[in-house]
Amino acid sequence: MSYIIAIGAYLLLLIIYGLVLAHKKVKTADDMVTGGHKIPFIILVGSLLATWCGGGGITGSASVVYTGGPWVGAITFAAPPIGIILLYFIAGKVRKSNKVTVPEIMEARYGKTASVISALCVMIAYVGVLSTQLKAAANILVMLCASSGIALTQGTALVICTAVIAIITVGGGLVSVAYSDALSALIMIGGFFAAIPILVSVANAQGAVLPVEKTTLTGGMTPIQLLGYFLPSLALMLGDQNMLQRFASAKDSSEAKKSNIGMFIGEVLVIISIIAVVTQAARLYPSLDVPSNVIFQVALDYLPLAFGALIMCACMAFIVTTADSYLLSSATNLTNDIYVKYINKDAGDKQKMLVLRGTILVFSVLAIALTLYFPTVLQLQMTAYTMYGAAITPAILFALFSKKVTPAGGLAGIVMGGVATIGWTLMGTPYGIQCAIVAVPVSVVSILIVSAVTKKDNALSLEALYREK
């Protein structure tokens, strides 16, 4: 019961904190989406970190570490730091282009059709990522209630978590999300590093050892399987609209680049802490019925109440803030890239805010429905990441850096990447090959081939992208 009270109190504080900030700082739709381009450096770093390190990392990716061992964890978790290094060169470009969403960049390089299709792809992918966060948060609540003898169904837990996330997002948009992100990042890193020595001591006292199969470099996985876990994370990181929106919220391109360096340091610390905690858990639990719950389970069973509550709150914090970010980002796409451009071009701030907040509520419900289709967090995580990484990332990178890509080429990459993702998923990932290994190359090859045989449009050139203000 103590854990439930701790998490309940923390979530209540998050809601109050977010709503108070929103009341003070959110006056326009732009404030909701970008924080008025005035998010301070340290808050921006914390927001970037918390946005990326959410439920997928502490459930889906944690289950990969538990199953394969620390070396497998190091390999699969290497994708985000590599992506962050590459993002350093993207951050300044995004801020310089003065574009807030992926479809805005797509339209500037590939035209209106590409903008609409990419908006749909982003929304589908982000509602999927939101679903992973809801599922992870619900798992925590169900487990904690069960440990206290309270019967709570998965459906009820999903509704509770969704309500909290929607309230915070509807209340203040990026302002409330960014500031709560920074607080969550601090709790996450501090809580995990505090737990590591305690778990090591417990495992040593019990004489627990890591199973032999989990001490190998590949953990029994094939190179194709490892690549299947590595590639979706890398592809999502490089073109993640959440990252682009955070860069757009910086006061200038220099600040955007500096925040990326801070994110790299924080991400490395988070990766080290997650691998260390899960490795000790693998020593203590030879087998688990639900590997994705490994961090929650070890905190519940082996940590003192104060540290266990801190870990639980840290996990819930990252899940909630990541969910908020993806929910806000997808709602921004529908509002800015569909409603304002094609339905009500003369929409004022009040109308934009109303549509934005209404969309947040609708997408929250859709995310709950999506959790019913995918049985595990990991499966849902990989599919959502791939949908974005294949349909959006190659096209966005070509848009920001390539002078030779054509509108037809960019559009082909978006369409073929999305179609390949959906098709391969519906086929049940034949031969055990993860979708990203097929879909990402399909997108890149489509862009290159179609660009080679079609003409450029000077009005949609690379130079034009950076001339627009």
Buried (B, 14 or more C-beta within 10 A) or exposed (E): EEBBEBBBEBBEEBBEBBBBBBEEBBEBBBBBBBBBBEBBBEBBBBBBBBBBBBBBBBBBBBBBBBBBBBBBBBBBBBBBBBBBEBBBEBBBBBBBBBBBBBBBBBBBBBBBBBBBBBBBBBBBBBBBBBBBBBBBBBBBBBBBBEBEEEEBEBEBBBBBBBEBBBBBBBBBBBBBBBBBBBBBBBBBBEBBBBBBEBBBEBBEEEEBEBEEEBBEEBBEBEEEBBBBBBBBBBBBBBBBBBBBBBBBBBBEBEBBBBBBBBBBEBBBBBBBBBBBBBBBBBBBBEEBEBBBBBBBBBBBEBBEEEBBBBBBBBBBBBBBBBBBBBBBBBBBBBBBBBBBBEEEEEBEEEBBBBBBBBBBBEBBEBBBEBBEEBEBBBBBBBBBBBBBBBBBBBBBBBBBEBEEBBBBBBBBBBBBBBBBBBEBBEEEBEEEBBBBBBBBBBBBBBBBBBBEEBEBBEEBBBEEBBEEE
